[in-house]
Amino acid sequence: MATRVFSDEELEALRSFPMIGKDELIRYFPLTPADEAFLRKFLRPQTVLGAAVQLCTLPWLGFVPDEVPWAPPAAAGRLARQLGLPVEVLRGYEVSREQTRTDHLRQVAKYLGWRPAKSLELKELDGFLPARAMERDSPSLFRLGCEYLRSVKVIRPGVVTLLEKVGTARQAAEQETHARVAHLLTRERGRGLDNLLVVDPALRSSRLHRLGTGPMQASPNSVGGEVEKLVFLRGLDAHALDLSALPAERRRHLAQIGRRLTAQALERREANRRHPILLTLLAQSAVDVLDSVVQLFDQTLSGSESRARIKLRNELAERAKLSEDRLTLLDEILPVLADAGIPDEAVGTLPRQDRHVPADRGKRRGHGAALPRPRAPAVAGGLLHLHPPVRAEGLEDRAVQERHRGTAADRGPDDPAGAERGWRTQRPGQGADLLRAGPPRSGDVYVPGSRRYDNPETYLFKPAQWATHRAEFCRLVGKSSDASEALPLVMDELDEALADLEDTLGSGDGPVRLNDAGELVIPPLTAEDIPSEAEALHGELDSITVDYDRELAQLDEKGHRPLRTVSVDEPGAGL
């Protein structure tokens, strides 16, 4: 059972000394005069220093590793300096009999008020773990059990023993989970949950894998795929599943297991373990897919609008370029048309000779090679009005065309011209009008059932819900739940506070005062004064830190290093 939670290296780390930091060294490894008097009862120097290591390690880790002689060198050196002993004598503690070290630990535990983990203490642990197993996985539950034992001053038992307790609590949590959702697991729904693990020939994968695969990018196809998932989940009533009987952490933990395990691994589990996982995964997927649909639609719409705006800008630039070319051409044509001395048959050739363009360019553009002189004013007028309105074919967003005609700021919602241009008042529930009026602002539209886009008011207590929580809340804050009793007390507190404020303002020389204009002046809050005892303790800690660094340097010079050190990043460090 233990190896299924931790690896062999992690188990070894849980049984050994971790590396120690400055905070732990300062907190757990000072010796009081009473501690020194207790340690002097041991006769030999190595016994005194070994017992001192156990005395400080027990409150630090909650247990004492077997490798007492190989305690962290900084901790051993600090204890040796306080006891006036050379740190090298600790190596002699290794030759002591195991029974002797156990007797020393028993005496140290009795001095500190710690108890061994016997049947009564283990029974109390059995009552503590199951309630927390609903919200935590095995590693977290193991560490929580260690913290509990340390808080009640019970020496941590062996790692395997504690992991067996954790496994028992986990099994009880699984049974409790199934009992709380049993009313939702009908026969038809059970078959639907099992079908999630079957490979669909059309998808070439299981529905479970399909639900766990998110979109690669925001596009209309991605929106369609997410909508298809949402329709499938709605068909299973995933959005209507009421899992409030399970704690939120438990639901999140089961959903994570469902995403992490493959369909084959889930299929090998028993039904009473598999179905709650799939049920919570469905409910969580319904919320996640709904959020994904809204987000993808928003991103796709914004991308389409951006691309439409770029196309519109490019067309406007092309229009300006064509207008510039036509104006240049008019500058060359109009003087020829207006010159009565140029014969009619030479009108079409002179501009082309000046511009050095092919003679058939006018034909390719659709213009005749020669222009009759009587039609010159009409031709000139036509050339001046050849540039048509901007063509909007191919633009991806109708909203861009509306913005090109005018803005909502130019025409209000009640303006008839604004109404002709397609602008509408932004009202929730009118999706088409919202799109035509521009992107909705935050709070205009809420998506029921969503976690990211739902109305925040849905997270507040309803009056019926508050009635069940009012008594507990009033007990925690020390107020009466009866308004007839609580309101007069609050009014008295208000009157007292206002009286104090009036006295402060009346003096005129306090930090809170009224200026000449009758305005209330409140200066910035001052920092809390630090007591002198805290200042003295801060100076003592600084001196201890300097001594600690000096001890480390001396130990490095002498080469006193443990045979094995455990990194603080390894599991179980600091337990």
Buried (B, 14 or more C-beta within 10 A) or exposed (E): EBEEBBEEEBBBBBBBBBBBEEEBBBEBBBBEEEBBEBBEEBEEBBBBBBBBBBBBBBBBBBBBBEBBBBBBBBBBBBBBBBBEBEBBBBBBBEEBEEEEBEEBBEBBBEBBEBBEBEEEBBEBBEEBBBEBBBBBBBBBBBBBBBEBBBEEBBBBBEBEEBBBBBBBBBEBBBEBBBEBBEEBBEEEBBEBBBEBBEEEEEEEBBBBBBBBEEBEEBBEEBBEBBBEBBEBBBEBBBBEBEBEBBBEEBBBBBBBBBBEBEBEEBBEBEEBBBBBBBBBBBBBBBBBBBBBBBBBBBBBBEBBBEBBBEBBEEBEEEBEEEEEEBEEBBEEBBEBBEEEEBEEEEBBEBBBEEEEEEEEEBEEEEBEBEBEEEEBEEBBEEBEEEEEEEEBEEBBBBBBBBBBEBEBEEBEEEBEEBEEBBBBEBEEEBEEBBBBBBEBEEEEBEBEBBEEBBEEEEEEEEEEEEEEEEEEEBEEEEEEEEEEEEEEEEEEEEEEEEEEEEEBBEEEEEEEBEEEEEEEEEEEEEEEEEEEEEEEEEEEEEEBEEEBEEBBEBBEEEEBEBEEBBEEEBBBBBB
